[in-house]
Amino acid sequence: MAMESEEIEMRINDIAQSSIGPSPAAAARSVAGSRPGNGVEGANSGGDEVNLSDRARLLHKAKTALAAAHEARSAQFEAVQQQLADGTYRVPFDELAAKLLKFLR
C-alpha cells in the first residue's frame, strides 16, 4: 500500500540574520551554557526554537494512530493465519449471515 507524502511547513529563524536576536557569539555561548550541570535552569534560555504548525501536529497524530491500528490488525491477521494453519479456525456463521443481510438490503 503506497502512502502519499505531504509537505510539512517548518520555519527556522536564523538568529545570525535577525536584527533583534543575539549575536552569533552570544548564541553560541547560550547553547554552550545550557548543557546539563551548568546551572542554567529552564528549557528556554534564548536558544533555537522549533514551532510546528497545527497541520504538522495533526499529521503526526494521524500517523501515530495509523501505526497503532496497523499493529493491532497485524496481530489479528497473524492469529487468524495461525488458526487456519492449525485447522482450528471456525467461521462465525451468525455474524457472517448478519453482515450478508446488511449488504443485501
Helices and strands as residue ranges (DSSP letters): E 10-11, G 15-17, H 24-33, E 51-52, H 54-86, H 93-104
